[in-house]
């Protein structure tokens, strides 16, 4: 290894850190002693000298660190005073030391005040104080993951001006076509709307998926665009949404609100009676939503036939949309694949106090499935439309699992009590057949968790390819440009082409770089959302200490076992030293631990007691329950 390398800093709460370095052989971690770590923050990109240990050549130490890039701009913590100097006591997962305030910037603040501060070199300056009684866990989560939570005044002003711009002419006028949006009741950033033309003599339907034309308000290269690109995505934390774009655009000018004219980019799909998409058209449009519907009321109508409070004028549209979704579902089922996000552990918050009140696995409804089928079809159609014309795009690719992963999944399935019998190669249809064995069972959330970890995540890339999980030959994100920059980038390619621009290169280097960036910010947002979820679970389970539950092991970590509890979808951890009849060692492959007497593997059932919680770390501590009637 070269003596000076580039890497990413990670901070350990005990005060030391590591420099994570990507090498052709995989990632290595070089130890950083506390004094070297002091000026740096978790996630900083740095250069450093890396030296092997004289006692163990597989261990390394990083010294002489130099900052190359810092993605976070804010820190959260409490003000502390030492002598006459004021410091920000920062989350120890972000910094190993307190950071000094700029001279005079915090003189009016009292000790113990919680502050969101702007980073200025090696000092900080207060942006705002956190009100008494605020959710400190939420503030900590935002800052811990470097999520940009505020918009600069110049950006807010630019957004306000852009929101008042008139919609350009030359769009196809769809305002008289019955059009609906279907979202959660609290959603304000509505970026997709649906219309349908009834079946003609040949039985074919024409479904129109109209998506908010965010590019009309966020010109490429503008300050708003640069900020949106940096953020990459909106972040949905329980109790708070941190948007990619200011509210004047995301919740107002671009949002497809009921009864107002809105600029859109429409993909029109011709769907034949067998569910095949036989024609695709894309164009700029002007639409007007005739019904702002929510999932629950649409589900009630689809399952009972009773309209409830739905406007009478949209009922034929919903019936024909159901027909279209059913046709697409038939084709989707025939080609296989799986929906990993269909069920999740959902934390319910009290509307007034915003405190967690309950947690349970939450399944999609008929309305969710209808919208999902049509959005996936639109995304697939747009991906094919781009490839057929030799155009670049931010494609969404999910690799076929390797033979080793297929074998591993089969072993996990056996531990869950399911025989997979995949053979050496897993096909999308084989995956669908596997899912059919556990769909709707109490252990389904745990199996989906393990399945998602085994198959791995999808990623953005300029190179079109298979999305294995969806069994889609081509796929991308087109339908959510208010909250995802990837979709906005795809919109811009389409609009340029529709205006006659033919200066495209399929493997565009700029889009390739953008794809790498979006993978990073999407991963960061997912981590923040997951950690916020774990924090709320820990807060809720603090009142359940001493209760006994049954779960399944979904992961093996160096510190112990991760257990997903049946009936809630929540996870907790069993420390390695809490396992009976130890000591335990992690087996090769890292998917089981064993001692001379016992073995615990991924998928195994286990009965546990809730021993304690730590909300700041988002942790629920579990201990095994000895029971003669229960054999792991």
Secondary structure, DSSP 8 states (H G I E B T S, - for coil): --SEEEEEEEE-TTS-EEEEEEETTEEEEEEE-HHHHTT--TT-EEEEEEEE-SS-TT-EEEEEEEEEE----EEEEEEEEETTEEEEEE-TTT-SS-EEB-TTSSTT--TT-EEEEEEETTEEEEEEE--TT--HHHHHHHHHTT------HHHHHHHHHHHTS---S--EE-TTS--EEEE-TT-----EEEEEE---TT--EEEEEEEE-GGGTS-TTSHHHHHHHHH-B-EEETTEEE-SS-HHIIIIISS--BTSEEEEEEEEEEE-TTS-EEEEEEEEEEEEBSEEEEHHHHHHHHHH---TTS-GGGHHHHHHHHHHHHHHHHHHHHH----TTSEEEEEEE-TTT--EEEEEEEE--HHHHHHHHHHHHHHHHHHHHHHHTT----EEEB----HHHHHHHHHHHHHTT------S---HHHHHHHHHHHTTSTTHHHHHHHHHHHH---EEESS---BTTTTBSS-B--S-TTTBHHHHHHHHHHHHHHTT-----TT-HHHHHHHHHHHHHHHHHHHHHHHHHHHHHHHHHGGGTT-EEEEEEEEEETTEEEEEETTT--EEEEEGGGSSS---EE-TTSSEEE-SS-EEETT-EEEEEEEEEETTTTEEEEEE---TT---
